């Protein structure tokens, strides 16, 4: 099994810099790359997901599918984007795989920002954190492959480097899951 195209390199990206917080990003390059594309964001109601949503809606994208498990966050996002017909908000748990491939059908890019990122909660509920950060990512990866998604962008964490806790370990497992994409048949 492979996400198309084949992974050829990895780069370290600060997502907040990418969306324009404090760094001069060449918006013409971004605009050209995303123009006319359908994009899905998991964790769209979270801090990273909201930033991505706002930034992508400034570009000439075709459609944005905003996916989140938190109905309050999704409602807030829906209210903020109510006047934009390109946005579809979807209440969906990434750990429940069956609907993901259907949501990703016709999508060129998936930004996977859904995660349990709160360290104290991760330590209190290590199984739940692993379920979201590792198995949820595997579901997103598999659904993206099944739907023919061109690119899957995963927002990891600096905590995945030499992890000392559950959240960092679960993010490192996620990186390894994605690193195994080309090795799965």
Buried (B, 14 or more C-beta within 10 A) or exposed (E): EEBEEEEEEEEEEEBEEBBBEEEEEEEEEBEEEBEEBBBBBBBBBBEBBBBBBBBBBEBEBBBBBBBBBBEEBBBBBBEBBEEEEBBBBBEBBBBEBEBBBEBBEEBBBBBBBBBBBEBEBBEEBBEBBBBBBBBBBBBBBBBBBBBBBEBBBBBBBEBBEEBEBBBBBBBBBBBEBBEEBEEEE
